[in-house]
Amino acid sequence: MSYTHAGHIDALNQNIADLNGDINVSFEFFPPSTPTMEETLWNSVHRLKALKPKFMSVTYGANSGERDRTHDIVKSIHEQTGIAAAPHLTCIDASEDELRHIARDYWQNGIRDIVALRGDLPSPEKKPDMYAVDLVRLLKEEHDFDISVAAYPEVHPEAKSAQADLINLKRKVDAGASRAITQFFFDVESYLRFRDRCVATGIDVEIVPGILPVSNFKQASRFAKMTNVRVPQWMHKQYQGLEDDPVTRQMVGASIAIDMVRVLSREGVKDFHFYTLNRAELTYALCHTLGVRPLAAVS
């Protein structure tokens, strides 16, 4: 891997040691669809809450049933953990009045953080009535939410160009977004180049890297194909022959992600967003590597 030259490892480790816990982390979950998955979710939430994340976000599906589950999980996280809970909110298949009602309900229930997204189109032919920038404006009109928006180091699949994608991000920030969370990536240089381009464009909020610890390479490859994320050839080689070896896959995934966060921390990144896939083990290990420790025992 180009970014893990052996001669730099000591410097990387020293860089992390020098952070003295000056790191912000956040975690993403999705609504479970079975009782077993729900148990896994809550076990992970309660394990990771000990790390005092800045917030925990919950994804938002395209149907009303999953949306209702998101609402319920977000409120429960907030009530049970005291951690800021950030629901994903999309403007696809929802009217402006419905979105305002949802925003007011969240605010009344103590929810102050929202991840504002356009959402997936039900069909390529249908043009949306609203985009993420419109949703950011709507939310800010309702209340002073702390809003996160999406960013794409390797360009959104529907963007006309990398520059057009960057201009769209700036519009979301100018509308009131507090930070941008990136799509997951495996090429650290793509994130660093993107961050530089954001600065050059006048985007002055934190560009938080989205980190996906990979234990299921086939699944991650499918995600990557759908979202225009490049999977480096060295990753294919690292997971080759491990289809029936989940323990080794998890060790490989941890090693790759740890190398990524080491390099990113050396480059001045102090905010990390982890796509947990509702499992705590790898994310907890990565946060430990970053020097994020539980402040006290949490029941």
N, C-alpha and C positions, 0 to 999 in steps of 0.2 A: 504494500500500500504506500503510495507516494508520500502520505503525510505522517508516517510513523517511522521515520529514519531513526535507527537505534541511537545515534549520537545525541538525539534531542530528548530522549526519555527522561533523563535526570532533570533536565531543565523544565520539562513539562510537569513532572511531579513536584518540583520546587515551586513552580508557578501556582499550582493548586494549593500547596501548603501555605503559601503567602496570602491566599484569599481570606483566611481566618473566618470562614463561614459567611463571607460577604457575597452570598449567592441567593438568588430568588428562583424558586422552582414552582411549577404549576403542573397539574395532572389532568388528563382528559379520560373520560369514561363514556360508555354508551349504554342505553337502556337495555336491560336484559330481557330475554324472551321466554325464559323458562325459570322455574323455581331454583334449579341448580345453579344457573347462571346468575340469578339474583343473589344467592348466597355468596358466590365468588366475588361479585361486585362489592358487597358490603364488607366482606373480609378485607378486600383490597383498600377500600375507602378508610377503614379503621386502622389498617396497618400504616398507610401513607399519611394519615392526618398527623401522626407523631412528628413528621418532618416539617410541620408548620408551613405548608405551601401558601403561596400568595393567593391562589384560588384553585378550585377544582371545577372543571367544565364538564358539561354533559351534552352529548350530541343530540341532534334534533332530526327526526325522520320525516319522510314526506307524507305520512298518513296521520290522521287525527289520533289514532290509538297510541302510536309511538310518541306523538307530541305530548299527549296527556301524561305518559310515563315520564317523559323528560321533566315536565312541570313538577310531578310528585317527587322524583328523585332529587331534583335541585332543592326543593323546600326541605326535604328530609336531611340532606347533607348539611344544609345551613343550620337546621335545628339541632341535629345530633352531634355535630362536630364543632360548631362555632367557626368553621373555616368559610371564607367567602365562596359562594357557589355561583358559577357563571353558566347559565343556560345558553346553548346555541339557539339562535333565533334566525329563521329564514323568511324571506318575503315571497316565496313561491307558494301559490295556492292559498294565499291569505290576503284578505282585503286590508286596506289602511285602517279601517275601524277595528277590525279584529286584532291587528298588530298593536294598536293603541290600547285596546282592552287588556291584552296580554302584558304589555309594558306596565300598565297601572297596577295590575294584579301582582306582578313581581315586586314592584316598589312597595306596595302595601304589605307584602310578606317579608320585607327586609332584604330583598335581593337587589344589590347595587351594581353587579357586574354582569355584562352580557357579551357574548361573542356574536357579532352581527355578520351574517352571510347572505348572499343571494339565494343559494340553494341549488340543487340539481333540477334542471328542466325536465318536465314530464315527457317532452318530445323535442327533438332538435328543431323542429319547424316552428314551435311556439315561442314567440318572443315574450319575455317577462314584462309585466307592467311596472315593476320596481326592481332596482338593483341595490347592492349593498350600500352604496353611498346614500341612496334615498332612505334606507332603513336607519343608517347612522343619524341622519338629520331628524327623522321622525322620533327616534329615541331621545335625542337631545332636546327636542321640543317638549317631550313629556316630562323628563326628569334628567338630572345630571348623572346619568349612568357612567360607569367606567367601562368603556367599550373597547373590545379587541376585534380586529379584523384580520382577514387572511392575506398572506403574501406568498408569492410563488417564485423562488429563486431560479427555477428552470422553466418559468413562464406558464401561465394558465393555459390549459389545452385549447380554450376557445379564443384566446387573445389574438388580435391581428398581428402583433409584433411584441417584442420584449419592451420596446419603448412605450407602446400603448398600454401594456400591462402595468408598467411603472407609473405612468400618468394616472391611471385609474386608482392605484394605491395612494398616490398623493391626494387625490380628490377625497378619498375616504378619511385620510388623516386630517385634511383641512376641514372636513365636515364635523370633526370632533372625536375621532378615534384616539385612544390613549396609547395604543401599541399595535404592532402587527405581529401575528404568529405565523411562521412559515409552514408551508406544506413540508412533510418529512423529506429528507434528502439523504443520500449516502456519499455524495461528493462534497467534502467540506469546502473545497475551493469555490464551488458554485455558490455556496452561501456567502463566503467572504467577498467574492466579486459583486454579488447582488447587494450586500450591505454597503459597499463602496458606492455603487450606482445610486442607491437610495440617498446617501449623504449628498452626492453631487446634484441630485434632483431637488434637494431642499426638504426631504422627508426627515423630520427631526424627532421622531419617536423611536423607542427601542424596537429593533427588528429581532424578535425572539425566535431562536431556532427551534423548530419542532423536531424532536428526537423520537424515532421509532425503534425500540430495541427489538431485534428480529429473532424469534425462535422458530417461526414457521416461514421458511424461505419461499415456498410456493405461494403462500397467501400474500406475503409482502410483494412478491413479483407481480401478482395480479393487481394489487393496489397501485403499484408503481406504473404499470401499463395504462391504467385508467386515468392517472393524474399527471402523466408526462414527466415522470421521475426516472432518471437514468440509473440503471443498476450496473455498476462497474463490473468488468469481467472478473476481477479478482474476487468479488463476492460470490459469483457463480462457482468459482474454483473452491472457495472455502467451504461452501455448503455441499459440494459434490459428494455423493455417496452417503449422505447423512439422512436420507429420507426416512429410515426406520430407526433413527438414533436420536430421540428427542433430547436426551441429556446433553449430548455433545453439541447439538444444534444450539441449545440454550447457552452453553459455554462460549461457543463461537460468537453468538449474538451479543453476549455481554462484552467480550473482548473488543469487537468492532465498535460498539457504542461507547465504551470507555475511551478508546483511542480518539473517537470523534470529540467527546466532551473535553478531553485533555487539550486537544489542539484549539478548540473554540475558546476555552478558558484562557489559554496563552494569548489568544488574539483579542482579549478584553471582553469576552462575552460573560455576563454575570446573571443573565436570565435564561432559563431553560424550560421548555414546555415538553412534557413527556406524554406520548400517545401510549397509554398503558394497556390497551385492549382488555381492560378490566382485570389485569393481573398485576400483582404488586412486586413479585420477586426481583425481576430484572431492574425495574425502575428504582426500587429501594437500594439495590446494589450500586447503581449508577450514582444516586444521590450520595451514598456513603463515600464513593470515590471522590465526589466533588467537595467533600467536607461538610455536607449537610447532615447534621446529627439530631436525634430527638432531644428536645430540651429537658424532658422528664418522662417518666413512665406514664403512659396514657392507657386508661382502662378501656 
